[in-house]
Amino acid sequence: MKKFLKVLLILILIISLISSVIAYGTFVSVSSISIVNQKISSTKINDDMNDLKIAFISDIHYNHFMNKERLTKMIERINAFKPDILLFGGDLFDDPTLYPIDENVTKELAECLSQLQADYGKFAVLGETDHHESVLPIVEDLLFQADFELLKNQNIQLTKERSSTIYLIGIDSLVGGNPDVEMSLQEVDTNAFTIVLTHAPDLISQLPSNGIDLVLAGHSHGGQIALPFIGALNKKEGALSYSKGEYWINQTQLIVSNGMGTTDTDIRIFADPQCHILRLTNK
């Protein structure tokens, strides 16, 4: 009898634990953005770029589970860190074929995106949902209204107080897009610190093996459901090799964001919504 009660108690504890994790992932995690503070150190970063703060976000997936209330709460938390530069890795809306976009939706999202603050500029690339023919003009217009510069297979130089430079290279999505690595890297001086912003992380296999210092990508949502020591359970095309967290490939650092929104199901387990706050430091 005692053995039976012991087994029953263990089963009750296990069921309670699983129920608590599912409840947290369904009602709390999806709307509470996690801030990942990380130093990015390199000898290519000069003293005047020291402590430059870059906020990196991805995969908002507005107009399904992500709504104005949830997004506004996340934006307020991001703005509290006062980033110098803000980077967006694509997928502004959820599937537009399933969730049509009307005027009220675009107005809401325009207001939210305009609230994001960054003194030295806001930059974006497109994800696969952004490329849908019915939504692409809307996405481009919304980003323009909110003062984002959209990078399509091109690079720009970012300077602080007109001195040293870092290169920001925006490459179109490996999934649903038209990435052109060669065009994107034209006239890039790899003696300077280089950042590639793209949507799907597996694009890194197409990049040069040296000269690229940092790659920022999203797309995977961290699987939305992940397990300790195992990682993302649901891997997507474009994020099969690199689906969650941080990787080093040769001399290139890859950071894969869990993104902000959810799709298919509104749950996140061990894959909280993320904003990376990256602080550049001289090594």
C-alpha positions, -999 to 999 in steps of 0.1 A, spaced: 0 0 0 28 24 9 46 16 -24 14 23 -43 9 57 -26 45 66 -33 41 59 -70 8 77 -71 24 108 -54 53 108 -80 28 106 -108 8 134 -94 39 155 -91 50 148 -127 15 156 -140 14 188 -120 49 198 -132 39 192 -169 6 210 -164 25 240 -149 50 242 -178 22 240 -204 2 267 -185 32 290 -183 40 284 -220 4 292 -230 -5 321 -208 27 338 -196 57 330 -219 41 341 -252 36 377 -240 67 382 -219 97 391 -239 131 380 -226 160 404 -229 193 386 -238 222 409 -229 254 399 -247 288 414 -253 302 412 -288 340 415 -286 364 421 -315 397 437 -323 379 453 -352 358 474 -329 375 507 -322 372 527 -290 346 551 -303 323 522 -311 328 507 -276 295 500 -259 274 507 -290 240 490 -282 223 470 -309 188 457 -303 179 427 -325 144 414 -329 126 391 -354 94 374 -363 66 396 -350 39 376 -368 13 403 -363 -25 398 -369 -30 364 -354 -19 357 -319 3 388 -318 -19 419 -312 -15 455 -303 -16 450 -265 10 422 -266 33 440 -290 31 473 -272 42 457 -239 72 441 -256 82 474 -273 81 493 -240 105 467 -225 129 470 -255 128 508 -255 138 508 -218 173 497 -229 177 527 -251 194 509 -281 216 530 -305 206 508 -334 176 485 -339 176 455 -363 145 436 -375 150 401 -390 117 398 -410 82 382 -408 61 412 -399 28 395 -403 15 360 -398 3 340 -428 -16 366 -449 -35 339 -468 -51 328 -435 -54 361 -417 -63 389 -441 -48 424 -434 -72 453 -433 -68 490 -427 -72 488 -389 -45 462 -387 -20 483 -407 -28 514 -387 -23 495 -354 10 480 -365 23 513 -379 17 529 -345 35 501 -327 66 501 -351 69 539 -348 72 536 -311 105 516 -314 134 539 -307 170 539 -318 192 570 -321 214 558 -349 187 542 -370 164 512 -375 171 486 -402 152 456 -415 153 426 -439 123 406 -452 112 371 -441 92 346 -461 58 358 -451 68 394 -461 74 382 -497 38 371 -503 25 392 -532 -5 404 -513 15 417 -484 49 428 -498 38 464 -506 21 467 -472 52 456 -454 75 479 -473 51 509 -467 48 501 -429 86 499 -425 90 532 -444 64 549 -422 81 537 -391 116 550 -402 131 516 -409 156 513 -438 149 481 -457 180 463 -469 176 440 -499 209 423 -508 229 454 -500 253 468 -474 256 501 -456 283 517 -434 273 527 -399 294 553 -383 293 570 -349 304 606 -348 318 603 -383 348 582 -373 351 544 -374 328 522 -394 310 489 -391 293 473 -421 257 462 -419 249 437 -447 212 429 -453 206 396 -472 172 385 -484 155 354 -469 168 320 -479 132 308 -476 107 326 -499 132 353 -509 159 360 -534 192 360 -515 223 373 -534 254 370 -513 278 382 -539 258 414 -545 253 420 -508 291 419 -501 301 442 -529 327 468 -517 326 455 -481 359 461 -463 364 431 -441 390 449 -421 361 466 -405 336 448 -382 309 432 -404 273 422 -394 250 402 -417 213 406 -410 191 379 -426 160 359 -419 168 322 -421 200 312 -403 210 283 -426 221 310 -451 254 311 -432 265 280 -453 266 303 -483 287 330 -467 325 333 -471 344 313 -445 362 344 -432 356 381 -431 321 380 -416 321 386 -379 285 383 -368 254 369 -384 219 377 -369 189 356 -379 155 344 -367 128 324 -386 130 293 -363 111 307 -333 135 285 -313 111 257 -323 85 274 -300 87 242 -280 122 232 -270 137 208 -244 168 212 -223 198 194 -238 178 186 -269 168 220 -283 140 229 -307 115 201 -314 100 217 -345 127 226 -371 118 246 -401 132 247 -436 160 274 -435 167 266 -399 174 229 -400 211 232 -391 209 262 -368 176 265 -350 182 281 -316 209 300 -297 245 308 -305 269 291 -328 305 296 -340 312 287 -377 349 292 -384 355 328 -372 318 338 -376 294 341 -347 258 332 -354 230 343 -332 195 328 -339 166 347 -322 135 329 -309 116 359 -324 87 377 -308 55 362 -321 41 327 -324 25 309 -354 3 278 -358 -1 274 -320 2 301 -293 26 284 -270 63 287 -261 81 262 -239 118 268 -232 117 292 -261 106 326 -248 101 356 -271 135 374 -273 152 407 -279 190 406 -280 208 436 -267 242 434 -282 270 456 -268 300 460 -291 333 461 -272 369 463 -282 387 430 -276 
